[in-house]
Amino acid sequence: MLKYLNHYSEQTKKQVHKLIEEDRLKSHLVNKYKTPHAVKNDKALFTYVSEIKNTYMKKSAPLSKTLFDGKINVIHNALGTHHFISRVQGSKLKAKNEIKISSIFKNVPEEFLQMIVVHELAHFKEKEHNKAFYKLCEYMQPSYHQVEFDLRLYLTQIDISGKVEQWS
């Protein structure tokens, strides 16, 4: 039941179990994160991601494409993906950076969307999930680790209810 929280302490898992047993997990999240973000289409997502990238990673290669992808299966696969595509065009090597975010994140709090975007952008500089990677994530979103934990709680709530929870 707590597959998204496997690497957390037993005490933390007990606290989450208590929230689940008391049927308070969803209300806990909704009370903490009141409203969904306003990014509802691919064009708005591209603008949103570009603004974060340009604020924190000005010198990295530009984004080529950013979109919500209904084919990304959050429960079994990933929250989002990043792609580095290199193509030979004539005598030059062209590189493209793309980010795809699971479409179930079209109606979540901005902090969750920002956490996923920050995570995927950090992969442009750091390929592995190492200390430098997480330091970059925290630079772009100081509350990164707390929001990641809360997003894991949200995914746990989806597992429990069997449906994507909507913010209103």
Secondary structure as the mmCIF struct_conf table of DSSP 4:
data_model
#
loop_
_struct_conf.conf_type_id
_struct_conf.id
_struct_conf.beg_label_comp_id
_struct_conf.beg_label_asym_id
_struct_conf.beg_label_seq_id
_struct_conf.end_label_comp_id
_struct_conf.end_label_asym_id
_struct_conf.end_label_seq_id
HELX_RH_3T_P HELX_RH_3T_P1 LYS A 3 LEU A 5
TURN_TY1_P TURN_TY1_P1 ASN A 6 HIS A 7
BEND BEND1 TYR A 8 TYR A 8
HELX_RH_AL_P HELX_RH_AL_P1 GLU A 10 GLU A 21
TURN_TY1_P TURN_TY1_P2 GLU A 22 ASP A 23
HELX_RH_AL_P HELX_RH_AL_P2 LEU A 25 LYS A 32
BEND BEND2 TYR A 33 TYR A 33
BEND BEND3 THR A 35 THR A 35
STRN STRN1 PRO A 36 PRO A 36
BEND BEND4 ALA A 38 ALA A 38
BEND BEND5 ASN A 41 ASN A 41
HELX_RH_AL_P HELX_RH_AL_P3 ASP A 42 TYR A 56
TURN_TY1_P TURN_TY1_P3 LYS A 58 LYS A 59
BEND BEND6 SER A 60 SER A 60
HELX_LH_PP_P HELX_LH_PP_P1 ALA A 61 PRO A 62
STRN STRN2 LEU A 63 ASP A 69
TURN_TY1_P TURN_TY1_P4 GLY A 70 LYS A 71
TURN_TY1_P TURN_TY1_P5 VAL A 74 ASN A 77
BEND BEND7 LEU A 79 LEU A 79
STRN STRN3 GLY A 80 GLN A 89
TURN_TY1_P TURN_TY1_P6 GLY A 90 SER A 91
STRN STRN4 LYS A 92 SER A 102
HELX_RH_3T_P HELX_RH_3T_P2 SER A 103 ASN A 107
BEND BEND8 VAL A 108 VAL A 108
STRN STRN5 PRO A 109 PRO A 109
HELX_RH_AL_P HELX_RH_AL_P4 GLU A 110 LYS A 125
BEND BEND9 GLU A 128 ASN A 130
HELX_RH_AL_P HELX_RH_AL_P5 LYS A 131 MET A 140
TURN_TY1_P TURN_TY1_P7 PRO A 142 SER A 143
HELX_RH_AL_P HELX_RH_AL_P6 TYR A 144 SER A 161
TURN_TY1_P TURN_TY1_P8 GLY A 162 GLY A 162
BEND BEND10 LYS A 163 LYS A 163
#
